[in-house]
Amino acid sequence: MKKNQPSKFDWYHNQWGKPTHDDRLLFILLTVGTFQAGLSWKAAAGKLDAFLRNFHNMDIQKVAAMMPDDVERILNDPEMIRNPRKINATIQNAQAILAVQKEYGSFSEYMWDFVGGVPHLNVYEEAYEVPNVTPLSKNVAKDMKKHGFTFVGPVVTYMFMKASGMIQDEVLNREG
């Protein structure tokens, strides 16, 4: 990598945990969450270029309209995480976002309503206390599933909410 050339992980490091109300960016973060299941956020985030290329630059309407031949095309991309269930989940989640936008005005409004419109702060003494699931993420995941989302279990949902800044976990003792 050339000096001064951004790393493919720069967007991940620059975005993680920053509150966003942009539906497209929320869709991107949800997609990273979908694909990270069984991997890591960093590994899935490293595929951003492949996601953008294969999912119409993450245009929610275009992704929602994708067909089975699009899934086959994506499965043939060697740069992609080639899991047909996750690819189909991304399409289904785009369709769910469109439905949520009609009902709530935006995906952002729907999601941020779970935290009262402001980041939800959790404070922990030690890093080992930070959970990967909370009662909030369980409730949000359950509601998202009712709205047609898939691959949104409580762990993925918690990480998605942290990535998008809806949840902030603060650790007081960062030493030791």
C-alpha positions as CSV (number, residue, x, y, z in Angstrom):
1,M,0.0,0.0,0.0
2,K,1.3,3.4,-1.0
3,K,2.0,6.0,1.7
4,N,-1.0,8.3,2.1
5,Q,-3.3,5.8,0.4
6,P,-6.3,5.0,2.6
7,S,-6.5,1.5,3.9
8,K,-9.6,-0.6,2.9
9,F,-10.4,-0.6,6.6
10,D,-10.2,3.2,7.0
11,W,-14.0,3.6,6.5
12,Y,-14.5,1.0,9.2
13,H,-12.3,2.7,11.7
14,N,-13.7,6.1,10.8
15,Q,-17.3,5.0,10.9
16,W,-17.5,2.5,13.8
17,G,-19.6,3.9,16.6
18,K,-20.3,7.3,15.0
19,P,-24.0,8.0,15.2
20,T,-25.6,8.0,11.7
21,H,-29.1,8.7,10.6
22,D,-28.4,8.0,6.9
23,D,-30.5,5.1,5.6
24,R,-27.9,4.0,3.1
25,L,-25.1,4.0,5.6
26,L,-27.3,2.1,8.0
27,F,-28.0,-0.4,5.3
28,I,-24.3,-0.8,4.7
29,L,-23.6,-1.4,8.4
30,L,-26.5,-3.9,8.6
31,T,-25.1,-5.7,5.6
32,V,-21.6,-5.8,7.2
33,G,-23.4,-7.2,10.2
34,T,-25.2,-9.8,8.1
35,F,-21.9,-11.0,6.5
36,Q,-19.9,-10.9,9.7
37,A,-21.9,-13.7,11.3
38,G,-19.3,-16.5,11.8
39,L,-16.5,-14.0,10.9
40,S,-15.6,-10.7,12.4
41,W,-16.7,-7.2,11.7
42,K,-13.3,-6.3,10.4
43,A,-13.3,-9.2,8.0
44,A,-16.7,-8.3,6.7
45,A,-15.9,-4.6,6.6
46,G,-12.9,-5.4,4.5
47,K,-15.3,-6.6,1.8
48,L,-17.0,-3.2,1.4
49,D,-15.8,-2.7,-2.1
50,A,-17.3,-6.1,-3.1
51,F,-20.6,-5.2,-1.3
52,L,-20.7,-1.8,-3.2
53,R,-19.9,-3.5,-6.5
54,N,-22.3,-6.4,-6.2
55,F,-25.2,-4.6,-4.5
56,H,-25.6,-1.5,-6.8
57,N,-23.5,0.8,-4.5
58,M,-25.9,-0.2,-1.7
59,D,-28.8,1.6,-3.4
60,I,-31.7,0.2,-1.2
61,Q,-34.3,0.2,-4.0
62,K,-32.0,-1.4,-6.5
63,V,-30.9,-4.1,-4.1
64,A,-34.6,-4.8,-3.1
65,A,-35.3,-5.5,-6.8
66,M,-32.5,-8.0,-7.3
67,M,-33.4,-11.3,-8.8
68,P,-32.0,-14.9,-8.5
69,D,-29.7,-14.4,-11.5
70,D,-28.1,-11.5,-9.5
71,V,-27.5,-13.9,-6.6
72,E,-25.8,-16.3,-9.0
73,R,-23.6,-13.4,-10.4
74,I,-22.6,-12.4,-6.8
75,L,-21.8,-16.0,-5.9
76,N,-19.2,-16.1,-8.8
77,D,-17.3,-13.0,-7.5
78,P,-14.1,-14.3,-5.9
79,E,-13.8,-11.1,-3.8
80,M,-17.2,-11.7,-2.2
81,I,-18.2,-13.6,0.9
82,R,-20.0,-16.2,-1.2
83,N,-22.8,-17.3,1.1
84,P,-26.1,-17.5,-0.7
85,R,-28.1,-17.1,2.5
86,K,-26.3,-13.9,3.4
87,I,-26.7,-12.6,-0.1
88,N,-30.4,-13.3,-0.1
89,A,-30.7,-11.8,3.4
90,T,-29.2,-8.6,2.1
91,I,-31.9,-8.4,-0.6
92,Q,-34.6,-9.3,1.9
93,N,-33.3,-6.7,4.3
94,A,-33.4,-4.0,1.5
95,Q,-37.0,-5.0,0.9
96,A,-37.7,-4.7,4.7
97,I,-36.1,-1.3,4.8
98,L,-38.4,-0.1,2.0
99,A,-41.4,-1.3,4.0
100,V,-40.1,0.4,7.1
101,Q,-39.5,3.6,5.2
102,K,-43.1,3.6,4.2
103,E,-44.3,3.0,7.7
104,Y,-41.9,5.1,9.7
105,G,-40.6,7.7,7.2
106,S,-37.1,6.3,7.2
107,F,-35.1,3.3,8.4
108,S,-33.2,5.7,10.6
109,E,-36.4,6.8,12.4
110,Y,-37.4,3.2,13.0
111,M,-34.0,2.2,14.4
112,W,-33.3,5.3,16.4
113,D,-36.7,5.1,18.1
114,F,-35.5,2.1,20.0
115,V,-33.0,4.3,21.8
116,G,-35.2,7.4,22.1
117,G,-33.4,9.2,19.3
118,V,-30.1,9.5,21.1
119,P,-27.2,7.1,21.6
120,H,-27.8,4.7,24.5
121,L,-24.8,4.7,26.8
122,N,-23.7,1.5,28.7
123,V,-21.0,1.9,31.2
124,Y,-18.8,-1.0,32.4
125,E,-16.0,-1.2,34.8
126,E,-14.0,-3.7,32.9
127,A,-13.8,-4.7,29.2
128,Y,-14.8,-8.3,30.0
129,E,-18.1,-7.1,31.2
130,V,-19.2,-5.7,27.8
131,P,-21.8,-8.2,26.5
132,N,-22.4,-9.2,23.0
133,V,-26.2,-9.3,23.6
134,T,-28.4,-7.1,25.7
135,P,-32.2,-7.1,26.5
136,L,-32.4,-4.1,24.1
137,S,-30.7,-6.0,21.3
138,K,-33.0,-8.9,21.9
139,N,-36.1,-6.7,21.7
140,V,-34.8,-4.8,18.6
141,A,-33.9,-8.1,16.8
142,K,-37.4,-9.5,17.5
143,D,-39.1,-6.4,16.2
144,M,-36.8,-6.3,13.1
145,K,-37.8,-9.9,12.3
146,K,-41.5,-8.9,12.6
147,H,-40.8,-6.3,10.0
148,G,-39.3,-8.8,7.6
149,F,-35.6,-8.5,8.3
150,T,-33.4,-11.6,8.4
151,F,-30.0,-12.5,9.8
152,V,-30.7,-10.1,12.6
153,G,-30.3,-12.1,15.7
154,P,-29.5,-10.3,19.0
155,V,-25.7,-10.5,18.5
156,V,-25.7,-9.1,15.0
157,T,-28.3,-6.5,16.0
158,Y,-26.2,-5.4,19.0
159,M,-23.1,-5.0,16.9
160,F,-25.1,-3.2,14.2
161,M,-26.5,-0.8,16.8
162,K,-22.9,-0.2,18.2
163,A,-21.5,0.3,14.7
164,S,-24.1,2.9,13.8
165,G,-23.7,4.7,17.1
166,M,-27.1,3.9,18.6
167,I,-25.3,2.1,21.4
168,Q,-22.1,3.3,23.1
169,D,-20.3,1.0,25.4
170,E,-17.9,2.8,27.7
171,V,-15.3,0.9,29.7
172,L,-14.0,2.8,32.7
173,N,-10.9,0.7,33.6
174,R,-8.9,0.4,30.3
175,E,-5.8,-0.7,32.1
176,G,-5.0,-4.2,33.4
